[in-house]
Amino acid sequence: METIIFNNVKDESILVEHLQYIKSNHSHLEQSFQLELENANWEIVTRLLYVILTEHFFECEPYQLVQGENIINFKPNDPDSSSSSSLSSLSVQLQFHIKDLYCLDRFTLDKTKKFAVVEFGPIELDEASSCTQTEIIYNYSGLVSVLEKYFGKSTTGYEQFEKDLDNCWVNMALSKVLSNERMESLKEEITKMNCKSVPEYIESMLKQDPSYSHVFYEQFHRRGHPTHPFVKSKVGLSVEQVISYSPEFGGTVDPRLIAIHRSKGGFKSYDDQQEPCPNQFIFNLFPCVEEKVRDYFKMIGLELQDYYLNLVHPYQLSQPVLSQFNQDIENNELIIIPSSVSSDISSKPLVSVRSLTLQSKESPQSSLGTLPALKCSFSVRLTNVVRNLYHTHCVTGPQFSRILDDIFKRERGNGFGTKIHFVKDLMGIYYYDTNQQGEKQQQHKNAELSSLWRQNLHCFVTDPTTEQIVSIPALLNISPISGTELLFEFVDQLKTNQHISTTSEAIRVWMNHYLQLLVPFYIIMSTKYGVALESHHQNTYVIIDRGVPVKIIFKDWDCPRCLPERLDRQNIDYSSMKGSSITNSQFETDFTQKRAQIFIHVGELLMHVFAHLRTIGQSKTMEKELIQDSSDILQSTFNQLKSDPIIHDQVLQDEEYFFTTPFVEMYAYTKWRLNPSTQNYSAPHFIKNPWYQTNQ
């Protein structure tokens, strides 16, 4: 098995680096690391097969996934069908076995059974002699070869695609073995405190530190994106940097202060009345650095008032990034302030590696509950793209926050601002040089030193002794105490506190509480106001009080999509956003695909609930009831909106979409990665609609 998995590694250096790191620093984990490499390989195979099917890489004959053996016939893509070497006359079969099948056509592969790709010549498939070639898939490299042969040319190249999978592969294994040790330490600590679950442990910790829950749950999340083939890729980082910057290892990151000359910098504030200068904004947050900064500028003979201060991720000051700014530094247009000046500022990395929650080293506990979070430029390819922050996002974030403010004031009767909250983008600060030569170079360089400062989540907490801020991805991670997903420890807490007799009924109560927060918000925003948000799990938090979901929080306004005509009908002033991609009418398809995030959000939770119900033998009837419960909440929200004659027709239009579309379109990230004919993610990814025909 080891030979099979380790062959065909395109980037051998990264495998050697990780193996050497484990051997030198965690020699007792060498065997575990090897095992996790095997597991990670098969998980990537599963993820890659899933996106091949759902992103429609090939024209397949109709099929229905089943538990057990699956055979899917498809035609190769062949742009040059007239060529003598054309593949157009061939037919190909994917033959694989599914161990477990869940909603949304999600599955796990049976590793003990053969996964084969069988090629047939231009003879009928039922003739055995037509089989011309069979390839057994042992690793993700083999599946990439299938794509290269049958999907066709890639403008970005299959070699880099596979190297990025290599990066993901070793980092998946690294994350698993090192975070497992961290979970074991956590288990010991919880056991010593006589706590029976993670939520019970957090309740105890809140009595000592009211801000404890938010960062804890962000760093509790280890599994990453549920379906992305590049779930743990961090292309550009050394193994030491991966460990330093990734949340699951529980570390801290020390951001760095820079100063950008006003001729090459800019900012946008949520407070459009005062528009406070970034310098004073930062000094108000960190009084301890003001004197040091002023003294430093006196020492170097420059006027601080000519510059905008900003905090950036420390990786952005590494040589590969900073080398682009040599001329700016020489001209005193960019000042790299010594780390000693900002030595009192630290942070904790969050689920999104480039997001940091700030803290003061003088008062680390209290500051975590008051200081903003920071979304930084981060010149590392995470999943598919380099995660830099364009200056336009630094501007639209605060502007869009004001639009949301208007909507939330109008919808207070529906729980907006009381049970449903959004995180304001308070300030965007960025480098922006309009005089660069070369559009691509300009865009890239202008995105390197940006930061978005976001509202602290603890302002939404009413009772800091019982309310826990939980990142939704954390709910689907395994607890070291019960060995089940964290979600079900909260369900057990609700079951005990509300004296519910069965686990299945407690799950139903918990899910109804949560969906009553999620679904009406999302439908009101998209149907009434024409605002489609990225409501995926990473951008969502739930506040849980003694097991009960009582509030929901949404964040991240980089790339919502809006339908201007719907905003106009509600007399929403979006003049500040006109001309942006957010309100551009050509993005109606973008709006539809962005809105479809709600299907993944709900479907992912349902999938994990259904899997848990199977383990306790209560799956069949409860699965139908849970889907119907969520459908009833959806229908009730549409019925409420229909009473407004101004939007009656658009409500009917959306109602039809949600209940009569069997498969909904989303962005096809992997297909786009291989063949980005445009700069947007226009290729569709089809997923099953859990609400299809549930209102009949």
N, C-alpha and C positions, 0 to 999 in steps of 0.2 A: 504493500500500500504506500509506504514511504517513497519508494522509487517512482511509482505512478504519479503521485501528487507533486513531487518536487521536480519532475522533468518539465521541459518547455517553459521554465520561468524566464520571462524576457528580461526582467531586471534582477539579476542574481545578486547584485551588490546590496539591495535592500534586504533580501533574505539573510545574507551573510551578516549584515549589520545587526539585525534583530537577534539572530542566533547568538552572536558574540556578546551582545548586551545581556541577554538572559544568562549566558554561561558565566559572565564576569560579575554580574550583580545579583542574580537570583538563581544560582546553580541548582538549588533544590527544586526549581520549577522547570528544568529542562524537559523532562518527560511530559509534563502537563502541557508545555508549550508545543511540543511535537504533536500531541493529541489534538490540541485546539487548532493547529494548522490543518489537520485532516478534516475536522468539523467545519472550519471556515471555508475550506475548498468546496465542500458539498453544499454549504449554505449559499455560496455565490452561484454555484451551478443552478440551484433552485430559483434564486432571484433572477438570474439571467433568463432561464426558461420562462419564468412568469412574464417578464417584460417582452420577450419574443412573441408570446401569445397575445398579451393584452394590448401591445402597441402595434399589432398586426404587421410584423416585419415581412410576412409572406402571405400570399393568397392561399388560404387553407380551405379545404372542403369543410362543410358544416360538421361540427363536433360538439360533444357534451362531455366535460370532464367527469370522470367517475373514480371512485375508490377502487384501486386495483390497476389492471393493465389499461393503458390508453394508447391508441394509435391515431395519429393525426397526419393526414396527407396534405402536402402543399406543393405548389409550383415554384421553382426558383425565380427570382427576379433576374431578368436578362435584358438589358437595354439594347443589346446588339443581337437580336434574334436571327439576323440573316447570316451571321458568322458561321463558319464551318465548325467552330468549337462551341456553338451556342448550347446553352442549357435549357432552352425553351421546350425541347421535346422530352425532357426528363420529368419524372415525378419523384418526390422524396417523401419518406415517412419518418416521423418522430415516434419512437417506441419507448415508453417509460411507464413506471409503476408509481402510483400515488398511494402513500401510506395513510395520510389524513387529508380530508377535503373539507374546506370551510366555506362560509359565505364569501361573496366577492370573487369566487373561483380561486381563492388562496389555498395553497396545498403544501404538504411536505412530501418529498420523494422517498421512496423505499430504497435505501442504499444497498440492500442485499440483492436487489433485482437489476437486471441489465437495462441500461439506458443506451439505446442505439439509434443511429441515423442510417436509414437504408435508402439507397438510390436505385431507381428503376429506369430501365431504358424505355424507348418509345413503344412498349408493348403494354397490353392491358395489365393492370395491377394484380388481377387474380391469376395470372400465369406465373407460376413459380420461377420459370426460366428467365423472366424479365429482370430479376434482381441482378444488378451489375456491381454493387459495392455496398459493404456494410462497415460502419465505423462505430466502435464502442466508445462512449463518452465516459472518461474517468475523472476529468477535471475541467475547470472552466476554460482552460486553454483549448481543449477539444471543442467546446461549444463556440468559442470565438472563431475557430477555424471554420465551423459550419456557417457562421454569419458571413465570414469573408468569402466563402465559396458561393453561397447561394443568395445572400442579400445584395452583394455587389460592391462597387467602389465606394470608398469613404474619403471625403475631402479632408478629414482630420487624421486618418490613418489608423489601421488596426493595431499596429505595433504599440503606439502610445496608449491606445485603448486598453491593450492587454497589460502594459506596464502599470497603468493606473489600477487595474484589477490586482496586480501583484502587490501594490502598495496597500490596497484595501485588505487583501488577504492576510498579510503579516500583521497589520494593525488590528484586525479583528481578533487574532490569536493573542496579541499583546494585551489588548483591552480586557479580554476574558480572564487571562491568568492573573494579571496584576490586580484587577478590580475584585476578583474572587477572594484574594487575600484581604483586601480592604473590607469586603463583606463579612469575612470570618472575624475580623477584629471588631466590627460593629456588632456582630452577634454576641461576642463575649461581653461587650459593654452593656448591651441591652439585657442580657441574662443576669449580669451582676446587679442590675437595677430592679430585678424581679418583674420586668415588663413582659407581657405575653405577645406583643405585636409591635411593629414599627410605629403605627399611630399612637399607641399608648406611650411608647418611649418619647415621641415628639411632644406629647402633652406634658410630660414631666420636664422636658428640656425648655419648653416655653415659659415655665415658671421662673427659670433662671435667665433666659434670653428670649424676649418676645419676638425677635426677628429670626429665630433659628430655623423655622420650617422651610422658608422659600429656598435658600441656597442648599439646604440639605436635600430637598427633593430634586432640585436641578441636577445635583451631583450624584443622586441615587440612580439616575437614568443611565443605563449602560448599553442597551441593545441597538440604539440608533434608529434610523429610518426603517420602517417595517418591510419595504420592498425594494429599495434602491440597490442595484448591484454594487455601487461604489459607496456603500454605507459608511465605511470607516476610512476611506482614502483621505490622506493628508499629504498630497504631493508637494514636495518642497521642504518638508520638515525632517530633521534628524530624529532618531528614536528618542533621544533625550528631550527634544522640543515637543514631540508628541505627548510625552508623559507630563511635561511641565504645563502645557497649554490645554490639555483635554480635561473636561469636568469630572469624568468617572474616576480619576485618580486622586481627587480631593485636594488638589494643590491650590496655590495662590499665584497670581500674575501681577507683577509690578508695572503698571503703565508708565509711559514716559511723557514729560512735558516738552512741547516744542513751541516755537513762536514763528508765525508766518507773517511776512511783511504785508501790510494792507493792500499793496499794489498787486499781490498775488494770492490773496486770501479773501474769504468771505464767510458770512454766517447768516443764519435765519433763526429767529426766536419765535416760540409759541406766543409770547407776550408781545403782540403787535402794537400795543400802546406805548410801551417804554423801549422796546428793542434794546435790552441791556447789552453792553459790550461783553464779549466772551471773557475778557480778562476779569471784570468785576464778578461775572457769573461764577467763574472758577474760584476766585478769592473768597466769595461768600460761602462756597461749599467747603473750601479748605483754607481757613484763615492762617493755618500754620505755614503755608508756603508763600504768602504774599511778600513778607519781608525778605525772604531768601531770593525770590524772583527779582524784586526791585534792586537788591544789592548786586545780584549777578549782572543785571543790565547796566548798572553804574560802572561795574568793574570792566565790562567790555566796551563801554563808551557809546552805547546805543540808547535810544529813547523807547521805552516800553510802549508808549502811546502810539508808536508807529506800527505796532505788531498786534496780531491776534494770537492769544495763547490757545493751545489745544492739548488734550491728552490723547495719546495714540498707543496702540498695542506695541509692546517692545519688539515684536518681530519686524515691524515696519522700519525699525532703525538698524536692521541687519544689512550687511553690505550689498546683497543682491538687490534690495529695494533702494537703499540710500544712494547707491552709485548713480542713479538717475538725476540726483539733485546736487551733484558736485558743484555745478556752476551757481546754483541758487545759494548754496552754503558759502561759496567764495565771495559772492556779491552781498552777503548778509541779508539775503531775502528769505532765508530759512535758517533759524537758529536752533541747534540741537542743545537743549538745556541739560547740564550735567545731571546724572541720576541722583546725586546727593541733594539736589534742590527739591526733588519730589519724593525723597526717601520716606516721607510719612504717608504716602498714598499707596494703597495696595488694592487688590480686587480678587474676586473669585470667578473663575470661568463658568459659564452657564451651558445649557444644553447646546445652543449654537456656539461653537467654539470661539467665534469672534465677538461674542457678547460677554460683558464683564459686569458684575455688580460691585460697585466701588465701596471701599471702606477706608477709614482713617486708622493708621496704626496706633494713634494715640488712644482711640476708643473704638476698637474693632467691632464689638458687639452692638453698641447703640448706633454706630454709623451705618451698619448694614440695613437698619430699619428706616433710615432717613435719606441717605445719599442716592443720587440717581444711578441708573444702570447705563452702561456705555455700549453702543454698537460701533465697532471699529472696522476700518479697512483692514483686510487681512490677506496678504498676497500669497495665498496658499489655495491650491485647488482642492476644495472640499466637495465631495460627490462629483458633480460635472463641471463646475466653473470656479474660477478664481474669485474669492469672496471679497473683492474690493467694494468700496462704497462711493458711488458717483455723487458729485456735488448736487445734482438734481434731486437725489433722494434726501440730502440734507436740507434742501429747501422745501420739498413737498411734504416731508414728514410733519414739521410744525404747522404748515398750512392746512394739511388734511386734518390734523388734530382739531383745528378750529371749526372745520366743517362738521366733524363728529360732535363737537361741543354743541353746536346748534341742533343737530338731530337728537342728541340725548336729552336736551332740555324739552323738546317737543314730545318725546316718548316716555317721559317720566312715569306716566300712568301705566305703562307696560313694563315697569321695572328697570328702565334704563337709568343708570345713576344710583340705583338703590340695590338691586340684585345683579344687575348687568353693568359691567364697567369696561372702560377702555383706557389703555396706558398712553398718556400724552407724550409726544416727542417734544421735549422742552426746548432743545437747541441743537442746531446742526452747524458744525464748524468744518471748513474745508480749505484745501489748497486749490487754486484755480488760476492757471496761466493761459490767457487768451492769445498769446503771441507765439505759441509753439508752432513748429513746422511739422506737418504730417498729422492727419486727423487721428489715426489709430494711436500713435505715440502720445498725442495730446490727451486723448480720452483715458489712456492707461495711466499716465503720470498724474493726471488730475484726480484720479480716484484713489491714490495711494495714501493720503494723509488726512482722510476725513473721519469724523466721529459724530454720532448721533447720541444726544444725552436724553435719557428717558426717565419718566416719572417712577419713583419707588413704589413697589406694589403694596407696601404695608399701609399706605394711606387708605386702602380699601378694607382694612381689618377693623371690625367693631369691637370684638373681645379678644385681645391678644393672648389670653390665657387658654383659650379653647379652639380658636379658629386657626386652621393650618392652610397655608398657601401651597398648593400642590400643582406642579407642572404635569399636564396630562400625560406626556410620555412616561413619567415615573410610575404611573398607575399600572403599566403593563410590564414592569420589571419584577423579577422574582425576589420576594422577601427572604432574607437569611433566617428568619424566625420560623415562618410557617412552611416555607418551600413552595408557596403559591404566589400568584401575582399580588402586588400591593393592593390593587383594587379590592380584592376579596377580604383583605384584613379590614379595610374600611367598611365593607359590607357586613362583616361579622360584628364590628363595633356598633353599627346601626341596628343590627339584629338584636344584640344584647340590650342596648339602651331603649329600644322601642318594643321589646318583648315580642318579637316576631318568631313564630314557631319553626319555620323552615328556611333554609338558606336560599332556595329558589325564590321564595316570596320576598325575602330581604333584597335579593338582587333586583327583582322587579321594582321594588320601592325605590332603591338607590338610583336605578336607571331612569325612572320617571322623574325623580327630583332633578337629575342632571339634564335630561332632554327638555324639561319644561323651561330650563334656563337657555339652553343652546338653540333649539329649533326656532322658537318665536323670534329671538334676536336676529338670527340669520335670515329668516324669511322677510321680516319687516325691513331689514336693511336692503336686501336685494330686490324684493318685489315692490315695496312702496317707494323706496328712495333710489333704486337702481345702483346700489353699491355692493359689489362683490368683493369680499375680503378673502385673504388667505387664512381660512379658519382651520388650518391643519393643527395637529396636536401640539407642535412645537410653539405655536403662537397663542396657546390657550392655557389658562390656569383655572382651577376650581378651588374655592375656599370651602373647606369641609369643617363642619362644627360637630364634634362628637359623632362622626360617621355620616353625617347628612350633608350633601352638597347644598350650600346656601347662597353662594354667589359665583359668578363666572367672570373672568377677566380676559380681554383680548388685547393683543399688541401687534406691532409691526405694520407700518403704513408705507413701506417702500413701493409696493406695486399693487394696490387695489385697482379695480377697473370699475368705471361708472358709466351709466347710460345717461347722457345729458338731458334727454327728454323727460326722464323720470325725475331727475333733480329739479328741472324747470317746473314740473307740475306741482311740486311741493314748495316752490319759491325758495329753494336753497341757493344761497349766494356762493357760487364756486368760481367766481371770476379769477381768483388767484391761481386756479388750476387749469384755466383754459389754455389750450395749446400743448398741454402735457399728455403723455401717454395714458394717464389716468382717465382723462375725459375725452380722448380722441374717438370720434364715432367709428373710425375704421376698426376699432378693437372690440366690436360686438361679439365676434367669435371668442376673443380673449376673455370677455366678460362671462360668456357661457362656460368656458373651460375653467375659469377661476372660481365661479360659483359652484362648480361641481365638487370642490373640496369638501363640501358638507357631506357628500355621499361617503367619501373616504373616512371622514371624522366619525360619523355614526357607525359605518360598516366595520371599521377597525375595532371599535369597542364591542359591538355585537359579536364579532368573530371570537374575541377572547372570552366573552361571557358564554357563548355557545360551547366553546371547548371546555370551559370549567364545568358547565352543567352536565356535559357528557361524563366527566369523571365522577360525578355524584349521582349519575343515573336518572337525571330529571330533565332530559334535553328536549324531547320531541314536542310536547305540548307547550312548554315554556318558551321555546324558540319562536313559535308562531305568535304567542301572546306578546312577547317583547317587540317583535316587528310590528304587530298591530297597535300596540301602545304608542310607539313612536309615530306610526302613520296617523293615529287619531290626533296626536298633538299637532302634526303637520296640517291635517285637514281643519282642525279647529282654528289654527292661525289664519289659514286662507279664508275661512268663513267670516272671521272677524274683519279682515281687510275688505271683503266684498261689500260691506255696508257703505263704503265710501264710493260714491258714483264717479268721482274723478279718476279713480284707479281701477274701477271694476273690470274693465277689459284686460288690463295687464295682469290682474290677479288671476283671471280665467286662463290667460296664456301661460302663466307660470304654474298654475295648478295642473294643467294638462301636461306640461313638461315633467313635473315631478312624479306624476302618477302613471303616465302612459309611455314613457321612454324606457325601454328594456335595458339599454346600455347607454351610459352617459360618457361624453367625451371629456378627457382631461389632457394635460400636456404629456407628450411622449418624449420624456427627457433623454432616454437612452438612444432612441432612434435619431433624435435631433443631434445628439453628441457625435454620432457616426457620420451623419450627412446633413450638416447645417446649411441648407440652401438659403435660409434667411436667418436674421438675427433674433427672431422670436421663435417660441416653441409652438409652431403652428401644427405640427403633425399630431394627430389624435391618438390618445391612449384610451381604450374602451374598458369600462368596468361595469359590473352588474349593478343595477339599481335596486337596493333593498326594498324600496317602496313601490315597485312596479305592480300596478293593478291591486294595491292593497286597500283602496278606497271604495271597492265595489261590493 
